[in-house]
Amino acid sequence: MIWLVAIGCLAIGVVVGVVLASRISSSPSRVRELESQIRKLKENHTEYRDSVSDHFSMTAELIQHMTESYREVYQHLASGAQDLCSNEVANKLLPADSDAVFDTANNNQDSISELIPPRDYAAKQSPDQKGALSEDFGIEKTKIGDEDDHEPEQQSA
């Protein structure tokens, strides 16, 4: 009787082992399918990367053309202002030098102060004041003995 139970358990174990092995092991067709998917994904990624590179290259060229066109228009306006207006008015409107527009030294102090962007921090009121990025900003130092004195008293109701 023990031999029959042992042989039956062995047979059941072999069947379960074969079923699990067939489910766990990958078939060669599945491996080929996954390799094909990986290859396609790599090709798509390469095409996308090339497309992004081409896009930014074209954008750089278009911006270069736009900058050249802007300079030509500016030079045309500056020369027209020089020819059609008095020298004083023409120099105020459009300086003849095309790069003079970008020089801040020629602009008066009022227009420069108007162009300062707002700050995202509070300026110090005095040099001795601690800045907001200081490690102990907003923290008051107290002595250990003083902590007991500062505790609020509970009122009885």
C-alpha positions in Angstrom: 0.0 0.0 0.0 2.8 2.5 0.8 4.4 1.7 -2.5 1.2 2.6 -4.4 0.9 5.9 -2.5 4.5 6.7 -3.2 4.2 5.9 -6.9 0.9 7.9 -7.1 2.6 10.9 -5.5 5.5 10.6 -7.8 3.2 10.6 -10.9 1.3 13.6 -9.6 4.6 15.4 -8.9 5.9 14.7 -12.4 2.6 15.9 -14.0 2.6 19.1 -11.9 6.3 19.7 -12.7 5.7 19.3 -16.4 2.8 21.7 -16.4 4.7 24.3 -14.4 7.8 24.0 -16.5 5.8 24.5 -19.7 4.1 27.6 -18.3 7.3 29.1 -16.9 9.7 28.4 -19.8 9.4 30.9 -22.7 8.7 29.5 -26.1 11.1 30.5 -28.9 8.3 32.3 -30.8 7.6 34.5 -27.8 11.3 35.3 -27.5 11.5 36.3 -31.2 8.3 38.4 -30.8 9.8 40.3 -27.8 13.1 40.8 -29.7 11.1 42.2 -32.7 9.3 44.6 -30.4 12.5 45.8 -28.8 14.0 46.3 -32.3 11.0 48.3 -33.4 11.1 50.5 -30.3 14.7 51.2 -30.8 14.0 52.2 -34.4 11.1 54.4 -33.3 13.3 56.1 -30.7 16.1 56.8 -33.2 13.6 58.3 -35.7 12.0 60.4 -32.9 15.5 61.6 -31.8 16.4 62.5 -35.4 13.1 64.3 -35.8 13.6 66.4 -32.7 17.2 67.2 -33.9 15.9 68.3 -37.3 13.1 70.4 -35.7 15.5 72.4 -33.5 18.0 72.8 -36.4 15.2 74.2 -38.5 14.1 76.4 -35.6 17.6 77.8 -35.2 17.8 78.6 -39.0 14.4 80.4 -38.9 15.4 82.4 -35.9 18.6 83.4 -37.6 16.6 84.5 -40.7 14.2 86.4 -38.4 17.1 88.2 -36.7 18.6 89.2 -40.1 15.3 90.5 -41.3 14.8 92.4 -38.1 18.2 94.1 -38.5 17.4 95.0 -42.1 14.1 96.5 -41.1 15.8 98.4 -38.3 18.5 99.7 -40.5 15.9 100.8 -43.0 14.0 102.7 -40.3 17.1 104.2 -38.9 18.3 105.5 -42.3 14.8 106.8 -43.1 14.7 108.6 -39.7 18.1 110.1 -40.5 16.9 111.3 -43.9 13.4 112.4 -43.0 13.8 113.9 -39.5 16.1 116.4 -37.9 19.3 114.8 -36.5 18.2 115.4 -32.9 14.9 113.7 -33.4 16.4 110.9 -35.5 19.0 110.1 -32.9 16.4 110.0 -30.2 14.0 107.7 -32.2 16.5 105.3 -33.9 20.2 105.6 -33.5 22.0 104.9 -36.8 24.1 102.1 -35.3 22.1 99.0 -35.4 23.5 97.6 -32.2 22.8 100.9 -30.3 19.3 99.6 -29.4 20.8 96.9 -27.3 23.2 99.2 -25.5 21.9 100.2 -22.1 24.5 102.9 -21.6 22.7 105.3 -24.0 19.4 104.9 -22.2 18.5 107.4 -19.5 18.4 106.3 -15.9 14.6 106.6 -15.6 14.0 104.0 -18.3 16.5 101.6 -16.8 14.8 101.8 -13.4 11.5 100.9 -15.1 13.0 97.8 -16.6 14.2 96.2 -13.4 12.2 93.0 -12.8 10.5 92.6 -9.4 12.5 90.7 -6.8 11.3 87.4 -5.4 12.9 88.1 -2.0 12.9 90.9 0.6 15.9 93.1 0.7 17.7 93.6 4.0 16.9 96.8 5.9 20.4 96.9 7.4 23.7 95.0 6.8 23.5 93.5 10.3 20.0 91.9 9.6 20.0 88.2 8.9 18.8 87.2 5.5 15.9 84.9 4.7 18.3 82.1 3.7 20.2 82.2 7.0 20.0 79.0 9.0 18.6 80.7 12.0 16.3 83.2 10.3 13.1 83.7 12.3 14.3 81.5 15.2 14.7 83.1 18.6 17.3 81.7 20.8 16.2 81.0 24.4 18.1 79.6 27.3 17.1 76.2 28.8 16.2 77.8 32.1 14.0 80.4 30.4 11.7 77.8 28.7 9.9 77.0 32.0 9.2 80.6 32.7 7.6 81.2 29.3 5.1 78.3 29.4 1.5 79.7 29.5 -0.4 79.0 32.7 -3.5 77.1 32.5 -6.6 78.8 33.8 -9.1 76.8 35.8 -12.6 76.9 34.7 
